[in-house]
Amino acid sequence: MNGYNCRHKHHVWFERTSSLPKEDPEPESVTIKGKTYDYYHMTQKMRSMERNIRALQREREALSSLGGDTKAISSKIKGKIREYEEFCRKCGVKPDINRLRYECGTSDLTKTEAWKNMKKRKKRLQMN
């Protein structure tokens, strides 16, 4: 019924007794680091940041499954989440933490950088 970025709200409606629900007002345009964001561009920037965080979480999962050190990438993820929350605060938009979730074991880890780097190392070792 609803897509990933659907913002429709569904309510029960009784004729003559129901009233329209109050809509959340869209925040005003904001300038951050010299760039002006209207509401649409705020949401697009947020989605971009969310995708990047989930990609880093996939990389961390790939590194841990390959037996690599995940401390550096974990701290990078925490920093990106802080940037995301700060951006949302400055824009006056509530951050959606659910969009940052990544369920382990649900994606193809062979497409991650960690996996590709491991394959390159194996090839180099086989050539020597």
Backbone as XML, in Angstrom:
<?xml version="1.0"?>
<chain id="A" units="angstrom">
  <residue number="1" name="MET">
    <atom name="N" x="0.826" y="-1.186" z="0.000"/>
    <atom name="CA" x="0.000" y="0.000" z="0.000"/>
    <atom name="C" x="0.873" y="1.254" z="0.000"/>
  </residue>
  <residue number="2" name="ASN">
    <atom name="N" x="1.837" y="1.362" z="0.937"/>
    <atom name="CA" x="2.696" y="2.539" z="1.012"/>
    <atom name="C" x="4.093" y="2.185" z="0.543"/>
  </residue>
  <residue number="3" name="GLY">
    <atom name="N" x="4.713" y="3.079" z="-0.214"/>
    <atom name="CA" x="6.082" y="2.871" z="-0.668"/>
    <atom name="C" x="7.071" y="3.260" z="0.418"/>
  </residue>
  <residue number="4" name="TYR">
    <atom name="N" x="8.356" y="3.143" z="0.104"/>
    <atom name="CA" x="9.397" y="3.424" z="1.083"/>
    <atom name="C" x="9.353" y="4.859" z="1.599"/>
  </residue>
  <residue number="5" name="ASN">
    <atom name="N" x="9.217" y="5.816" z="0.721"/>
    <atom name="CA" x="9.241" y="7.215" z="1.140"/>
    <atom name="C" x="7.849" y="7.835" z="1.167"/>
  </residue>
  <residue number="6" name="CYS">
    <atom name="N" x="6.829" y="7.023" z="1.266"/>
    <atom name="CA" x="5.462" y="7.520" z="1.296"/>
    <atom name="C" x="5.212" y="8.252" z="2.611"/>
  </residue>
  <residue number="7" name="ARG">
    <atom name="N" x="4.653" y="9.430" z="2.518"/>
    <atom name="CA" x="4.355" y="10.202" z="3.724"/>
    <atom name="C" x="2.848" y="10.394" z="3.897"/>
  </residue>
  <residue number="8" name="HIS">
    <atom name="N" x="2.051" y="9.575" z="3.225"/>
    <atom name="CA" x="0.607" y="9.669" z="3.378"/>
    <atom name="C" x="0.196" y="9.156" z="4.747"/>
  </residue>
  <residue number="9" name="LYS">
    <atom name="N" x="-0.829" y="9.757" z="5.285"/>
    <atom name="CA" x="-1.361" y="9.325" z="6.569"/>
    <atom name="C" x="-2.786" y="8.850" z="6.338"/>
  </residue>
  <residue number="10" name="HIS">
    <atom name="N" x="-3.107" y="7.712" z="6.869"/>
    <atom name="CA" x="-4.433" y="7.141" z="6.692"/>
    <atom name="C" x="-5.193" y="7.214" z="8.009"/>
  </residue>
  <residue number="11" name="HIS">
    <atom name="N" x="-6.416" y="7.733" z="7.947"/>
    <atom name="CA" x="-7.245" y="7.881" z="9.135"/>
    <atom name="C" x="-8.643" y="7.365" z="8.824"/>
  </residue>
  <residue number="12" name="VAL">
    <atom name="N" x="-9.314" y="6.948" z="9.872"/>
    <atom name="CA" x="-10.705" y="6.545" z="9.724"/>
    <atom name="C" x="-11.532" y="7.812" z="9.529"/>
  </residue>
  <residue number="13" name="TRP">
    <atom name="N" x="-12.494" y="7.763" z="8.627"/>
    <atom name="CA" x="-13.312" y="8.930" z="8.318"/>
    <atom name="C" x="-14.780" y="8.569" z="8.458"/>
  </residue>
  <residue number="14" name="PHE">
    <atom name="N" x="-15.461" y="9.287" z="9.350"/>
    <atom name="CA" x="-16.902" y="9.118" z="9.504"/>
    <atom name="C" x="-17.574" y="10.395" z="9.021"/>
  </residue>
  <residue number="15" name="GLU">
    <atom name="N" x="-18.462" y="10.266" z="8.067"/>
    <atom name="CA" x="-19.113" y="11.426" z="7.480"/>
    <atom name="C" x="-19.871" y="12.210" z="8.543"/>
  </residue>
  <residue number="16" name="ARG">
    <atom name="N" x="-19.732" y="13.510" z="8.517"/>
    <atom name="CA" x="-20.380" y="14.493" z="9.390"/>
    <atom name="C" x="-19.834" y="14.526" z="10.822"/>
  </residue>
  <residue number="17" name="THR">
    <atom name="N" x="-19.019" y="13.578" z="11.211"/>
    <atom name="CA" x="-18.490" y="13.602" z="12.579"/>
    <atom name="C" x="-16.979" y="13.770" z="12.622"/>
  </residue>
  <residue number="18" name="SER">
    <atom name="N" x="-16.286" y="13.406" z="11.566"/>
    <atom name="CA" x="-14.831" y="13.479" z="11.552"/>
    <atom name="C" x="-14.354" y="14.840" z="11.086"/>
  </residue>
  <residue number="19" name="SER">
    <atom name="N" x="-13.178" y="15.211" z="11.549"/>
    <atom name="CA" x="-12.538" y="16.437" z="11.068"/>
    <atom name="C" x="-11.181" y="16.058" z="10.487"/>
  </residue>
  <residue number="20" name="LEU">
    <atom name="N" x="-10.646" y="16.923" z="9.648"/>
    <atom name="CA" x="-9.355" y="16.648" z="9.029"/>
    <atom name="C" x="-8.251" y="16.664" z="10.087"/>
  </residue>
  <residue number="21" name="PRO">
    <atom name="N" x="-7.314" y="15.723" z="10.012"/>
    <atom name="CA" x="-6.196" y="15.738" z="10.970"/>
    <atom name="C" x="-5.274" y="16.914" z="10.690"/>
  </residue>
  <residue number="22" name="LYS">
    <atom name="N" x="-4.619" y="17.382" z="11.737"/>
    <atom name="CA" x="-3.688" y="18.497" z="11.580"/>
    <atom name="C" x="-2.423" y="17.991" z="10.911"/>
  </residue>
  <residue number="23" name="GLU">
    <atom name="N" x="-1.977" y="18.696" z="9.913"/>
    <atom name="CA" x="-0.755" y="18.338" z="9.181"/>
    <atom name="C" x="0.448" y="18.964" z="9.864"/>
  </residue>
  <residue number="24" name="ASP">
    <atom name="N" x="1.563" y="18.267" z="9.813"/>
    <atom name="CA" x="2.804" y="18.837" z="10.313"/>
    <atom name="C" x="3.269" y="19.887" z="9.310"/>
  </residue>
  <residue number="25" name="PRO">
    <atom name="N" x="3.556" y="21.103" z="9.766"/>
    <atom name="CA" x="3.994" y="22.133" z="8.812"/>
    <atom name="C" x="5.395" y="21.822" z="8.289"/>
  </residue>
  <residue number="26" name="GLU">
    <atom name="N" x="5.617" y="22.160" z="7.033"/>
    <atom name="CA" x="6.955" y="21.978" z="6.464"/>
    <atom name="C" x="7.870" y="23.062" z="7.012"/>
  </residue>
  <residue number="27" name="PRO">
    <atom name="N" x="9.100" y="22.709" z="7.353"/>
    <atom name="CA" x="10.024" y="23.718" z="7.881"/>
    <atom name="C" x="10.417" y="24.719" z="6.790"/>
  </residue>
  <residue number="28" name="GLU">
    <atom name="N" x="10.835" y="25.878" z="7.241"/>
    <atom name="CA" x="11.280" y="26.933" z="6.331"/>
    <atom name="C" x="12.618" y="26.541" z="5.706"/>
  </residue>
  <residue number="29" name="SER">
    <atom name="N" x="12.983" y="27.212" z="4.632"/>
    <atom name="CA" x="14.282" y="26.981" z="3.993"/>
    <atom name="C" x="15.398" y="27.346" z="4.966"/>
  </residue>
  <residue number="30" name="VAL">
    <atom name="N" x="16.482" y="26.566" z="4.907"/>
    <atom name="CA" x="17.604" y="26.743" z="5.820"/>
    <atom name="C" x="18.894" y="26.773" z="5.000"/>
  </residue>
  <residue number="31" name="THR">
    <atom name="N" x="19.836" y="27.616" z="5.416"/>
    <atom name="CA" x="21.142" y="27.655" z="4.767"/>
    <atom name="C" x="22.159" y="26.995" z="5.686"/>
  </residue>
  <residue number="32" name="ILE">
    <atom name="N" x="22.787" y="25.929" z="5.174"/>
    <atom name="CA" x="23.792" y="25.195" z="5.937"/>
    <atom name="C" x="25.053" y="25.118" z="5.093"/>
  </residue>
  <residue number="33" name="LYS">
    <atom name="N" x="26.159" y="25.606" z="5.657"/>
    <atom name="CA" x="27.458" y="25.617" z="4.979"/>
    <atom name="C" x="27.363" y="26.254" z="3.596"/>
  </residue>
  <residue number="34" name="GLY">
    <atom name="N" x="26.622" y="27.350" z="3.504"/>
    <atom name="CA" x="26.524" y="28.096" z="2.260"/>
    <atom name="C" x="25.535" y="27.552" z="1.246"/>
  </residue>
  <residue number="35" name="LYS">
    <atom name="N" x="24.847" y="26.470" z="1.575"/>
    <atom name="CA" x="23.875" y="25.893" z="0.648"/>
    <atom name="C" x="22.482" y="26.001" z="1.261"/>
  </residue>
  <residue number="36" name="THR">
    <atom name="N" x="21.524" y="26.479" z="0.457"/>
    <atom name="CA" x="20.162" y="26.644" z="0.933"/>
    <atom name="C" x="19.348" y="25.402" z="0.604"/>
  </residue>
  <residue number="37" name="TYR">
    <atom name="N" x="18.669" y="24.880" z="1.611"/>
    <atom name="CA" x="17.843" y="23.685" z="1.463"/>
    <atom name="C" x="16.379" y="24.038" z="1.710"/>
  </residue>
  <residue number="38" name="ASP">
    <atom name="N" x="15.531" y="23.761" z="0.729"/>
    <atom name="CA" x="14.098" y="23.809" z="0.997"/>
    <atom name="C" x="13.705" y="22.418" z="1.506"/>
  </residue>
  <residue number="39" name="TYR">
    <atom name="N" x="12.433" y="22.214" z="1.828"/>
    <atom name="CA" x="12.029" y="20.957" z="2.457"/>
    <atom name="C" x="12.357" y="19.752" z="1.584"/>
  </residue>
  <residue number="40" name="TYR">
    <atom name="N" x="12.098" y="19.845" z="0.282"/>
    <atom name="CA" x="12.370" y="18.725" z="-0.619"/>
    <atom name="C" x="13.855" y="18.381" z="-0.623"/>
  </residue>
  <residue number="41" name="HIS">
    <atom name="N" x="14.709" y="19.388" z="-0.735"/>
    <atom name="CA" x="16.149" y="19.148" z="-0.773"/>
    <atom name="C" x="16.682" y="18.661" z="0.578"/>
  </residue>
  <residue number="42" name="MET">
    <atom name="N" x="16.024" y="19.084" z="1.670"/>
    <atom name="CA" x="16.390" y="18.549" z="2.986"/>
    <atom name="C" x="16.167" y="17.039" z="3.013"/>
  </residue>
  <residue number="43" name="THR">
    <atom name="N" x="14.987" y="16.615" z="2.551"/>
    <atom name="CA" x="14.672" y="15.187" z="2.591"/>
    <atom name="C" x="15.596" y="14.403" z="1.668"/>
  </residue>
  <residue number="44" name="GLN">
    <atom name="N" x="15.948" y="14.962" z="0.527"/>
    <atom name="CA" x="16.845" y="14.265" z="-0.392"/>
    <atom name="C" x="18.240" y="14.129" z="0.192"/>
  </residue>
  <residue number="45" name="LYS">
    <atom name="N" x="18.716" y="15.168" z="0.868"/>
    <atom name="CA" x="20.025" y="15.111" z="1.527"/>
    <atom name="C" x="19.997" y="14.076" z="2.657"/>
  </residue>
  <residue number="46" name="MET">
    <atom name="N" x="18.884" y="14.042" z="3.398"/>
    <atom name="CA" x="18.750" y="13.056" z="4.475"/>
    <atom name="C" x="18.787" y="11.639" z="3.910"/>
  </residue>
  <residue number="47" name="ARG">
    <atom name="N" x="18.088" y="11.391" z="2.813"/>
    <atom name="CA" x="18.071" y="10.053" z="2.210"/>
    <atom name="C" x="19.465" y="9.656" z="1.741"/>
  </residue>
  <residue number="48" name="SER">
    <atom name="N" x="20.198" y="10.612" z="1.192"/>
    <atom name="CA" x="21.564" y="10.348" z="0.744"/>
    <atom name="C" x="22.450" y="9.963" z="1.937"/>
  </residue>
  <residue number="49" name="MET">
    <atom name="N" x="22.322" y="10.696" z="3.022"/>
    <atom name="CA" x="23.111" y="10.397" z="4.211"/>
    <atom name="C" x="22.733" y="9.025" z="4.779"/>
  </residue>
  <residue number="50" name="GLU">
    <atom name="N" x="21.446" y="8.701" z="4.756"/>
    <atom name="CA" x="20.977" y="7.401" z="5.253"/>
    <atom name="C" x="21.539" y="6.259" z="4.411"/>
  </residue>
  <residue number="51" name="ARG">
    <atom name="N" x="21.541" y="6.418" z="3.090"/>
    <atom name="CA" x="22.098" y="5.390" z="2.201"/>
    <atom name="C" x="23.583" y="5.179" z="2.479"/>
  </residue>
  <residue number="52" name="ASN">
    <atom name="N" x="24.311" y="6.271" z="2.664"/>
    <atom name="CA" x="25.747" y="6.173" z="2.939"/>
    <atom name="C" x="26.017" y="5.453" z="4.261"/>
  </residue>
  <residue number="53" name="ILE">
    <atom name="N" x="25.205" y="5.714" z="5.265"/>
    <atom name="CA" x="25.379" y="5.051" z="6.561"/>
    <atom name="C" x="25.112" y="3.550" z="6.423"/>
  </residue>
  <residue number="54" name="ARG">
    <atom name="N" x="24.047" y="3.187" z="5.697"/>
    <atom name="CA" x="23.762" y="1.762" z="5.507"/>
    <atom name="C" x="24.859" y="1.075" z="4.702"/>
  </residue>
  <residue number="55" name="ALA">
    <atom name="N" x="25.448" y="1.779" z="3.735"/>
    <atom name="CA" x="26.554" y="1.210" z="2.952"/>
    <atom name="C" x="27.762" y="0.948" z="3.855"/>
  </residue>
  <residue number="56" name="LEU">
    <atom name="N" x="28.046" y="1.879" z="4.759"/>
    <atom name="CA" x="29.145" y="1.673" z="5.700"/>
    <atom name="C" x="28.854" y="0.493" z="6.631"/>
  </residue>
  <residue number="57" name="GLN">
    <atom name="N" x="27.605" y="0.316" z="7.008"/>
    <atom name="CA" x="27.248" y="-0.810" z="7.863"/>
    <atom name="C" x="27.427" y="-2.130" z="7.116"/>
  </residue>
  <residue number="58" name="ARG">
    <atom name="N" x="27.137" y="-2.149" z="5.819"/>
    <atom name="CA" x="27.396" y="-3.356" z="5.004"/>
    <atom name="C" x="28.888" y="-3.639" z="4.934"/>
  </residue>
  <residue number="59" name="GLU">
    <atom name="N" x="29.679" y="-2.595" z="4.768"/>
    <atom name="CA" x="31.142" y="-2.751" z="4.741"/>
    <atom name="C" x="31.643" y="-3.341" z="6.059"/>
  </residue>
  <residue number="60" name="ARG">
    <atom name="N" x="31.094" y="-2.838" z="7.167"/>
    <atom name="CA" x="31.496" y="-3.359" z="8.477"/>
    <atom name="C" x="31.143" y="-4.841" z="8.608"/>
  </residue>
  <residue number="61" name="GLU">
    <atom name="N" x="29.948" y="-5.207" z="8.119"/>
    <atom name="CA" x="29.559" y="-6.614" z="8.179"/>
    <atom name="C" x="30.500" y="-7.470" z="7.329"/>
  </residue>
  <residue number="62" name="ALA">
    <atom name="N" x="30.861" y="-6.977" z="6.150"/>
    <atom name="CA" x="31.769" y="-7.725" z="5.278"/>
    <atom name="C" x="33.137" y="-7.881" z="5.940"/>
  </residue>
  <residue number="63" name="LEU">
    <atom name="N" x="33.629" y="-6.795" z="6.528"/>
    <atom name="CA" x="34.930" y="-6.867" z="7.213"/>
    <atom name="C" x="34.902" y="-7.856" z="8.366"/>
  </residue>
  <residue number="64" name="SER">
    <atom name="N" x="33.835" y="-7.837" z="9.135"/>
    <atom name="CA" x="33.778" y="-8.759" z="10.273"/>
    <atom name="C" x="33.638" y="-10.208" z="9.808"/>
  </residue>
  <residue number="65" name="SER">
    <atom name="N" x="32.931" y="-10.456" z="8.695"/>
    <atom name="CA" x="32.814" y="-11.825" z="8.195"/>
    <atom name="C" x="34.121" y="-12.316" z="7.588"/>
  </residue>
  <residue number="66" name="LEU">
    <atom name="N" x="34.966" y="-11.379" z="7.131"/>
    <atom name="CA" x="36.269" y="-11.742" z="6.584"/>
    <atom name="C" x="37.349" y="-11.780" z="7.666"/>
  </residue>
  <residue number="67" name="GLY">
    <atom name="N" x="36.970" y="-11.429" z="8.890"/>
    <atom name="CA" x="37.923" y="-11.457" z="9.993"/>
    <atom name="C" x="38.773" y="-10.210" z="10.099"/>
  </residue>
  <residue number="68" name="GLY">
    <atom name="N" x="38.327" y="-9.118" z="9.496"/>
    <atom name="CA" x="39.091" y="-7.874" z="9.544"/>
    <atom name="C" x="38.769" y="-7.043" z="10.770"/>
  </residue>
  <residue number="69" name="ASP">
    <atom name="N" x="39.524" y="-5.957" z="10.939"/>
    <atom name="CA" x="39.331" y="-5.047" z="12.066"/>
    <atom name="C" x="38.230" y="-4.052" z="11.713"/>
  </residue>
  <residue number="70" name="THR">
    <atom name="N" x="37.231" y="-3.915" z="12.574"/>
    <atom name="CA" x="36.080" y="-3.060" z="12.275"/>
    <atom name="C" x="36.056" y="-1.793" z="13.125"/>
  </residue>
  <residue number="71" name="LYS">
    <atom name="N" x="37.114" y="-1.532" z="13.906"/>
    <atom name="CA" x="37.110" y="-0.361" z="14.791"/>
    <atom name="C" x="37.049" y="0.942" z="14.004"/>
  </residue>
  <residue number="72" name="ALA">
    <atom name="N" x="37.851" y="1.046" z="12.949"/>
    <atom name="CA" x="37.906" y="2.292" z="12.174"/>
    <atom name="C" x="36.571" y="2.580" z="11.494"/>
  </residue>
  <residue number="73" name="ILE">
    <atom name="N" x="35.987" y="1.562" z="10.884"/>
    <atom name="CA" x="34.728" y="1.786" z="10.170"/>
    <atom name="C" x="33.579" y="2.027" z="11.148"/>
  </residue>
  <residue number="74" name="SER">
    <atom name="N" x="33.648" y="1.419" z="12.331"/>
    <atom name="CA" x="32.618" y="1.658" z="13.353"/>
    <atom name="C" x="32.643" y="3.104" z="13.821"/>
  </residue>
  <residue number="75" name="SER">
    <atom name="N" x="33.845" y="3.661" z="14.013"/>
    <atom name="CA" x="33.934" y="5.060" z="14.427"/>
    <atom name="C" x="33.479" y="5.985" z="13.296"/>
  </residue>
  <residue number="76" name="LYS">
    <atom name="N" x="33.735" y="5.589" z="12.052"/>
    <atom name="CA" x="33.273" y="6.380" z="10.909"/>
    <atom name="C" x="31.743" y="6.383" z="10.847"/>
  </residue>
  <residue number="77" name="ILE">
    <atom name="N" x="31.126" y="5.242" z="11.130"/>
    <atom name="CA" x="29.661" y="5.148" z="11.136"/>
    <atom name="C" x="29.088" y="6.061" z="12.218"/>
  </residue>
  <residue number="78" name="LYS">
    <atom name="N" x="29.690" y="6.042" z="13.411"/>
    <atom name="CA" x="29.212" y="6.895" z="14.497"/>
    <atom name="C" x="29.313" y="8.369" z="14.117"/>
  </residue>
  <residue number="79" name="GLY">
    <atom name="N" x="30.399" y="8.735" z="13.448"/>
    <atom name="CA" x="30.559" y="10.124" z="13.009"/>
    <atom name="C" x="29.516" y="10.520" z="11.982"/>
  </residue>
  <residue number="80" name="LYS">
    <atom name="N" x="29.230" y="9.627" z="11.046"/>
    <atom name="CA" x="28.219" y="9.911" z="10.022"/>
    <atom name="C" x="26.823" y="10.032" z="10.636"/>
  </residue>
  <residue number="81" name="ILE">
    <atom name="N" x="26.544" y="9.208" z="11.649"/>
    <atom name="CA" x="25.246" y="9.303" z="12.325"/>
    <atom name="C" x="25.136" y="10.634" z="13.059"/>
  </residue>
  <residue number="82" name="ARG">
    <atom name="N" x="26.237" y="11.079" z="13.692"/>
    <atom name="CA" x="26.235" y="12.392" z="14.347"/>
    <atom name="C" x="25.994" y="13.503" z="13.343"/>
  </residue>
  <residue number="83" name="GLU">
    <atom name="N" x="26.639" y="13.422" z="12.154"/>
    <atom name="CA" x="26.430" y="14.423" z="11.100"/>
    <atom name="C" x="24.965" y="14.439" z="10.658"/>
  </residue>
  <residue number="84" name="TYR">
    <atom name="N" x="24.388" y="13.257" z="10.509"/>
    <atom name="CA" x="22.986" y="13.131" z="10.100"/>
    <atom name="C" x="22.057" y="13.785" z="11.133"/>
  </residue>
  <residue number="85" name="GLU">
    <atom name="N" x="22.279" y="13.478" z="12.405"/>
    <atom name="CA" x="21.443" y="14.050" z="13.452"/>
    <atom name="C" x="21.622" y="15.559" z="13.551"/>
  </residue>
  <residue number="86" name="GLU">
    <atom name="N" x="22.844" y="16.040" z="13.373"/>
    <atom name="CA" x="23.114" y="17.481" z="13.396"/>
    <atom name="C" x="22.426" y="18.178" z="12.225"/>
  </residue>
  <residue number="87" name="PHE">
    <atom name="N" x="22.488" y="17.577" z="11.030"/>
    <atom name="CA" x="21.820" y="18.144" z="9.860"/>
    <atom name="C" x="20.316" y="18.245" z="10.117"/>
  </residue>
  <residue number="88" name="CYS">
    <atom name="N" x="19.732" y="17.182" z="10.652"/>
    <atom name="CA" x="18.292" y="17.182" z="10.938"/>
    <atom name="C" x="17.936" y="18.248" z="11.962"/>
  </residue>
  <residue number="89" name="ARG">
    <atom name="N" x="18.795" y="18.400" z="12.978"/>
    <atom name="CA" x="18.535" y="19.405" z="14.018"/>
    <atom name="C" x="18.553" y="20.809" z="13.422"/>
  </residue>
  <residue number="90" name="LYS">
    <atom name="N" x="19.552" y="21.078" z="12.576"/>
    <atom name="CA" x="19.654" y="22.399" z="11.957"/>
    <atom name="C" x="18.487" y="22.684" z="11.021"/>
  </residue>
  <residue number="91" name="CYS">
    <atom name="N" x="17.985" y="21.645" z="10.370"/>
    <atom name="CA" x="16.867" y="21.814" z="9.443"/>
    <atom name="C" x="15.518" y="21.881" z="10.149"/>
  </residue>
  <residue number="92" name="GLY">
    <atom name="N" x="15.476" y="21.423" z="11.381"/>
    <atom name="CA" x="14.210" y="21.401" z="12.105"/>
    <atom name="C" x="13.338" y="20.225" z="11.702"/>
  </residue>
  <residue number="93" name="VAL">
    <atom name="N" x="13.980" y="19.146" z="11.238"/>
    <atom name="CA" x="13.270" y="17.940" z="10.816"/>
    <atom name="C" x="13.650" y="16.819" z="11.781"/>
  </residue>
  <residue number="94" name="LYS">
    <atom name="N" x="12.669" y="16.021" z="12.152"/>
    <atom name="CA" x="12.934" y="14.913" z="13.067"/>
    <atom name="C" x="13.678" y="13.808" z="12.323"/>
  </residue>
  <residue number="95" name="PRO">
    <atom name="N" x="14.845" y="13.375" z="12.846"/>
    <atom name="CA" x="15.577" y="12.286" z="12.175"/>
    <atom name="C" x="14.820" y="10.969" z="12.317"/>
  </residue>
  <residue number="96" name="ASP">
    <atom name="N" x="14.834" y="10.173" z="11.268"/>
    <atom name="CA" x="14.167" y="8.871" z="11.291"/>
    <atom name="C" x="15.233" y="7.797" z="11.458"/>
  </residue>
  <residue number="97" name="ILE">
    <atom name="N" x="15.462" y="7.397" z="12.689"/>
    <atom name="CA" x="16.506" y="6.432" z="13.008"/>
    <atom name="C" x="16.211" y="5.070" z="12.372"/>
  </residue>
  <residue number="98" name="ASN">
    <atom name="N" x="14.942" y="4.767" z="12.134"/>
    <atom name="CA" x="14.589" y="3.493" z="11.506"/>
    <atom name="C" x="15.205" y="3.362" z="10.117"/>
  </residue>
  <residue number="99" name="ARG">
    <atom name="N" x="15.429" y="4.473" z="9.442"/>
    <atom name="CA" x="16.019" y="4.425" z="8.105"/>
    <atom name="C" x="17.512" y="4.123" z="8.141"/>
  </residue>
  <residue number="100" name="LEU">
    <atom name="N" x="18.111" y="4.204" z="9.310"/>
    <atom name="CA" x="19.542" y="3.924" z="9.449"/>
    <atom name="C" x="19.807" y="2.463" z="9.761"/>
  </residue>
  <residue number="101" name="ARG">
    <atom name="N" x="18.763" y="1.724" z="10.031"/>
    <atom name="CA" x="18.930" y="0.315" z="10.403"/>
    <atom name="C" x="19.361" y="-0.517" z="9.212"/>
  </residue>
  <residue number="102" name="TYR">
    <atom name="N" x="20.222" y="-1.461" z="9.527"/>
    <atom name="CA" x="20.676" y="-2.413" z="8.515"/>
    <atom name="C" x="20.585" y="-3.792" z="9.125"/>
  </residue>
  <residue number="103" name="GLU">
    <atom name="N" x="19.859" y="-4.668" z="8.490"/>
    <atom name="CA" x="19.693" y="-6.018" z="9.005"/>
    <atom name="C" x="20.803" y="-6.895" z="8.437"/>
  </residue>
  <residue number="104" name="CYS">
    <atom name="N" x="21.634" y="-7.413" z="9.307"/>
    <atom name="CA" x="22.773" y="-8.229" z="8.891"/>
    <atom name="C" x="22.314" y="-9.484" z="8.162"/>
  </residue>
  <residue number="105" name="GLY">
    <atom name="N" x="23.075" y="-9.859" z="7.167"/>
    <atom name="CA" x="22.797" y="-11.083" z="6.432"/>
    <atom name="C" x="21.747" y="-10.947" z="5.356"/>
  </residue>
  <residue number="106" name="THR">
    <atom name="N" x="21.338" y="-9.725" z="5.044"/>
    <atom name="CA" x="20.270" y="-9.551" z="4.057"/>
    <atom name="C" x="20.761" y="-9.060" z="2.706"/>
  </residue>
  <residue number="107" name="SER">
    <atom name="N" x="22.031" y="-8.717" z="2.588"/>
    <atom name="CA" x="22.510" y="-8.202" z="1.303"/>
    <atom name="C" x="23.717" y="-9.000" z="0.824"/>
  </residue>
  <residue number="108" name="ASP">
    <atom name="N" x="24.037" y="-8.820" z="-0.443"/>
    <atom name="CA" x="25.142" y="-9.530" z="-1.071"/>
    <atom name="C" x="26.451" y="-8.824" z="-0.720"/>
  </residue>
  <residue number="109" name="LEU">
    <atom name="N" x="27.238" y="-9.419" z="0.152"/>
    <atom name="CA" x="28.478" y="-8.799" z="0.613"/>
    <atom name="C" x="29.585" y="-8.850" z="-0.431"/>
  </residue>
  <residue number="110" name="THR">
    <atom name="N" x="29.394" y="-9.625" z="-1.500"/>
    <atom name="CA" x="30.426" y="-9.692" z="-2.534"/>
    <atom name="C" x="30.532" y="-8.388" z="-3.312"/>
  </residue>
  <residue number="111" name="LYS">
    <atom name="N" x="29.578" y="-7.481" z="-3.123"/>
    <atom name="CA" x="29.614" y="-6.191" z="-3.821"/>
    <atom name="C" x="30.267" y="-5.093" z="-2.979"/>
  </residue>
  <residue number="112" name="THR">
    <atom name="N" x="30.743" y="-5.423" z="-1.787"/>
    <atom name="CA" x="31.358" y="-4.424" z="-0.922"/>
    <atom name="C" x="32.828" y="-4.243" z="-1.260"/>
  </residue>
  <residue number="113" name="GLU">
    <atom name="N" x="33.375" y="-3.117" z="-0.856"/>
    <atom name="CA" x="34.793" y="-2.824" z="-1.093"/>
    <atom name="C" x="35.692" y="-3.796" z="-0.338"/>
  </residue>
  <residue number="114" name="ALA">
    <atom name="N" x="35.290" y="-4.159" z="0.870"/>
    <atom name="CA" x="36.103" y="-5.086" z="1.671"/>
    <atom name="C" x="36.244" y="-6.422" z="0.950"/>
  </residue>
  <residue number="115" name="TRP">
    <atom name="N" x="35.175" y="-6.900" z="0.366"/>
    <atom name="CA" x="35.201" y="-8.180" z="-0.345"/>
    <atom name="C" x="36.081" y="-8.075" z="-1.591"/>
  </residue>
  <residue number="116" name="LYS">
    <atom name="N" x="35.935" y="-6.972" z="-2.331"/>
    <atom name="CA" x="36.741" y="-6.778" z="-3.544"/>
    <atom name="C" x="38.224" y="-6.687" z="-3.212"/>
  </residue>
  <residue number="117" name="ASN">
    <atom name="N" x="38.556" y="-5.995" z="-2.113"/>
    <atom name="CA" x="39.958" y="-5.889" z="-1.704"/>
    <atom name="C" x="40.525" y="-7.244" z="-1.310"/>
  </residue>
  <residue number="118" name="MET">
    <atom name="N" x="39.728" y="-8.074" z="-0.664"/>
    <atom name="CA" x="40.167" y="-9.401" z="-0.274"/>
    <atom name="C" x="40.440" y="-10.252" z="-1.517"/>
  </residue>
  <residue number="119" name="LYS">
    <atom name="N" x="39.592" y="-10.153" z="-2.518"/>
    <atom name="CA" x="39.796" y="-10.911" z="-3.768"/>
    <atom name="C" x="41.084" y="-10.475" z="-4.460"/>
  </residue>
  <residue number="120" name="LYS">
    <atom name="N" x="41.347" y="-9.154" z="-4.481"/>
    <atom name="CA" x="42.575" y="-8.648" z="-5.095"/>
    <atom name="C" x="43.807" y="-9.196" z="-4.379"/>
  </residue>
  <residue number="121" name="ARG">
    <atom name="N" x="43.756" y="-9.212" z="-3.025"/>
    <atom name="CA" x="44.874" y="-9.745" z="-2.253"/>
    <atom name="C" x="45.091" y="-11.219" z="-2.548"/>
  </residue>
  <residue number="122" name="LYS">
    <atom name="N" x="44.009" y="-11.970" z="-2.647"/>
    <atom name="CA" x="44.136" y="-13.403" z="-2.958"/>
    <atom name="C" x="44.762" y="-13.615" z="-4.331"/>
  </residue>
  <residue number="123" name="LYS">
    <atom name="N" x="44.355" y="-12.803" z="-5.313"/>
    <atom name="CA" x="44.922" y="-12.927" z="-6.661"/>
    <atom name="C" x="46.413" y="-12.638" z="-6.648"/>
  </residue>
  <residue number="124" name="ARG">
    <atom name="N" x="46.802" y="-11.575" z="-5.913"/>
    <atom name="CA" x="48.220" y="-11.231" z="-5.837"/>
    <atom name="C" x="49.027" y="-12.347" z="-5.183"/>
  </residue>
  <residue number="125" name="LEU">
    <atom name="N" x="48.468" y="-12.946" z="-4.148"/>
    <atom name="CA" x="49.172" y="-14.034" z="-3.468"/>
    <atom name="C" x="49.304" y="-15.263" z="-4.374"/>
  </residue>
  <residue number="126" name="GLN">
    <atom name="N" x="48.284" y="-15.527" z="-5.197"/>
    <atom name="CA" x="48.336" y="-16.674" z="-6.116"/>
    <atom name="C" x="49.348" y="-16.450" z="-7.230"/>
  </residue>
  <residue number="127" name="MET">
    <atom name="N" x="49.521" y="-15.208" z="-7.650"/>
    <atom name="CA" x="50.469" y="-14.909" z="-8.726"/>
    <atom name="C" x="51.909" y="-15.064" z="-8.237"/>
  </residue>
  <residue number="128" name="ASN">
    <atom name="N" x="52.153" y="-14.801" z="-6.968"/>
    <atom name="CA" x="53.528" y="-14.869" z="-6.427"/>
    <atom name="C" x="53.927" y="-16.264" z="-6.136"/>
  </residue>
</chain>
